[in-house]
Amino acid sequence: MLLSKDGDQTKIIAGGTALVIMLKNRLISPSVLLSLGGLNDLRYIRHQPGTGLRIGGLVTIREAETSSLLRDKQPTLAETFGKVGNVRVRNAATVGGNLSEADYASDPPSILVALRAKVKAYSVKGEREIPLAEFFQGFYETALAPDEILTELIVPDLNPGSRSIYLKYVSRSSEDRPCVGMAAVLETESDGSCKELRLVAGAVTETPQSFESAGAMACGKRLTDPLIEEIAEACSSGVEPFSDLRGSAWYRKQIIRVMARRAIQQAMAGQ
Ligand SMILES: Cc1cc2nc3c(=O)[nH]c(=O)nc-3n(C[C@H](O)[C@H](O)[C@H](O)COP(=O)(O)OP(=O)(O)OC[C@H]3O[C@@H](n4cnc5c(N)ncnc54)[C@H](O)[C@@H]3O)c2cc1C
């Protein structure tokens, strides 16, 4: 209700790990802070056959990382949550907060785009689903309207014969955000050829970068070493990364090539 009346001046606070830093640095100065802390109905992790995993927006990243259900159904996603910052951050930070912050260098977004996950957004006007591939719209910008709350993350089950992987490359401290994050979902046919390969990089452009044409090079083929090298090269040359404190654009291009190759190889090996 408060959000619908004064969405521009009211800021939601969940775990506060990102928001408090923004407040302290005077990057934002909302007149009202609306805490979601009391919404216990948004703290759940369930699995629904045909739909997949449903993760409430207020589940902490640590709860997601350690959930036996999540580890069973989507082990790569559980591991990815375990790669966020450090355990103190993960204990306070929420899944909904991580996605809504839309920092270009967050870990979960790229694997979630590769897994074709979506989120539920709720406002007094109703509820809608947004695929994560459309959710991230720019630096710290999402498809959420000012009066909407992210209530749920939905992660569909992988098809049989599919494997996923997320690799995080850090260039500074081990607890830092990624210089490059690389997610891969690989589906193979019974004869070992590739049915589908989805590669998505995080931390290189404003929003998760999907390498669709590079992935299409794998379709119907056996992933030999030379083909993997070609696909990795296509990923590297198919993106204009930016430069920041974690690495220059040139450096990121080299890392994208290496990470794409490793991600494909590790997905093939089922690691
Ligand atoms: C030291 C440190 C290290 C970090 N390292 C990493 C890292 O390695 N990888 C990584 O991915 N992230 C990293 N992070 C970022 C961290 O994951 C985010 O700060 C955190 O997930 C935000 O969640 P929160 O619940 O604390 O959100 P808050 O700080 O409460 O909110 C963040 C933003 O999202 C909005 N918001 C929150 N919840 C909702 C909701 N349900 N619906 C709509 N809007 C909402 C808020 O209004 C705010 O704009 C790090 C953070 C810190 C402080």
The ligand as a Gaussian input file, in Angstrom:
#p B3LYP/6-31G(d) Opt

LIG

0 1
 C       31.069000      -7.296000       1.603000
 C       30.105000      -7.711000       0.520000
 C       30.507000      -8.654000      -0.417000
 C       29.622000      -9.074000      -1.416000
 N       30.036000     -10.010000      -2.333000
 C       29.173000     -10.457000      -3.261000
 C       29.550000     -11.493000      -4.171000
 O       30.668000     -12.004000      -4.161000
 N       28.623000     -11.921000      -5.078000
 C       27.349000     -11.395000      -5.117000
 O       26.536000     -11.858000      -5.910000
 N       26.967000     -10.411000      -4.268000
 C       27.847000      -9.943000      -3.357000
 N       27.451000      -8.959000      -2.490000
 C       26.136000      -8.348000      -2.664000
 C       25.088000      -9.054000      -1.836000
 O       24.787000     -10.301000      -2.419000
 C       23.885000      -8.139000      -1.839000
 O       24.229000      -7.020000      -1.061000
 C       22.681000      -8.790000      -1.216000
 O       22.338000      -9.978000      -1.855000
 C       21.485000      -7.862000      -1.198000
 O       20.460000      -8.540000      -0.477000
 P       19.777000      -7.821000       0.759000
 O       18.681000      -8.708000       1.199000
 O       20.792000      -7.440000       1.792000
 O       19.191000      -6.534000       0.020000
 P       19.036000      -5.051000       0.555000
 O       20.379000      -4.454000       0.799000
 O       18.053000      -4.989000       1.657000
 O       18.371000      -4.406000      -0.762000
 C       19.094000      -4.327000      -1.982000
 C       18.219000      -3.639000      -3.035000
 O       17.154000      -4.487000      -3.421000
 C       15.872000      -3.918000      -3.068000
 N       15.104000      -5.051000      -2.562000
 C       15.482000      -5.932000      -1.584000
 N       14.597000      -6.925000      -1.485000
 C       13.646000      -6.683000      -2.412000
 C       12.462000      -7.383000      -2.797000
 N       12.094000      -8.545000      -2.242000
 N       11.693000      -6.848000      -3.779000
 C       12.057000      -5.687000      -4.376000
 N       13.163000      -4.992000      -4.069000
 C       13.957000      -5.490000      -3.084000
 C       16.170000      -2.822000      -2.071000
 O       15.217000      -1.790000      -2.122000
 C       17.551000      -2.370000      -2.524000
 O       17.431000      -1.495000      -3.621000
 C       28.312000      -8.525000      -1.467000
 C       27.895000      -7.586000      -0.531000
 C       28.771000      -7.166000       0.460000
 C       28.304000      -6.157000       1.468000

